């Protein structure tokens, strides 16, 4: 299970996603020169997501405010973690 929490100062709602339903994990395709990206990346807008995946037909985005290096490191870590076998808690 992957849990993503959209929070401000620790307050926010956590969303859980089953690993088996996660597809197309990767960076969002953005054009840094576009007006909408500049607005989305500005400090007064709650946006700027850098990563995303498909979950049951819906696009889930996360990673607000990450630099390119941080985004690459997080993506590598997530992909490695998703490759590892995970235990099924229903069997316990």
N, C-alpha and C positions, 0 to 999 in steps of 0.2 A: 504494500500500500504506500502510495506517495501522498504526503500531506503538504498542502500549500496554504499559507496564511497570508492574507492581505491585511497588514496591520499598520497602524499609526500609533506610535508610543506604546506599543504592546497591545493595543485594543484592535480587535478585528475578528473576522470569522475565518475559521480554518475549513478547507475543503479537502476531502479525501478522495483518492482515485485509485482503483485497482490497477496494479502493474500490468496484468494481463490485457487490459484494455487500452494501454498507452501505446500510441503509434506516432511515428514521424517526430520524434524528439529532436529539436535542433534550434539554431538561431532563427530569429524572425528576419525575413527579407525586408530590408528597409533601404530607403534612399536618403542618406543624410542631407542631401541638398534640397529635399522637398519641404514645402511650407508646413505640411501636416506633421512631419517628423520633428521639425524645429519647435513647433508648438507643443507637441507631445513630450518632448525632452526638456522643456523649460521648467524652472523650479516651482512655478505657481500651479502647475498642472499635475494631478496624480496620474502619471503615466510613465512612459519611458521603458516599458517592458522590453526585454532583450531575447528571451527564450520562450519556447512554446512547444506544445504537443497536441495531438488529436486524442480525444477521449470520447468514445461512443458518438462520433460524428460532430462533436463540438470542439472548437479551438480553445485551448487553455493557455494563457500567456502569464508569464511571471518574470522576475528578475529586474525589478525596477532599479534604475540608477547604477547598474553595473558597468564597469569599464570593459573595453574589449578583452583585456587580459583576464579579468575576473569572470567574464562570460565564458571564455574558452576553458578556463580551469574548472568552473562549475559544470559545464557541459561534459567535459572529460570524466569528471568524478561521477556524475549521474549515469552516464552510459556504462561505465565500469560496474557501478552498483547494480544496474538493471540486468547485466549479464550474469552476475553471480546467482546461484540457486538460492531461492528464498524458502523459508520454511512455511508450511501451510498451518496456520493456527487452528484451522477447523479440525485437524487430526488430533489435537490434544484433548 
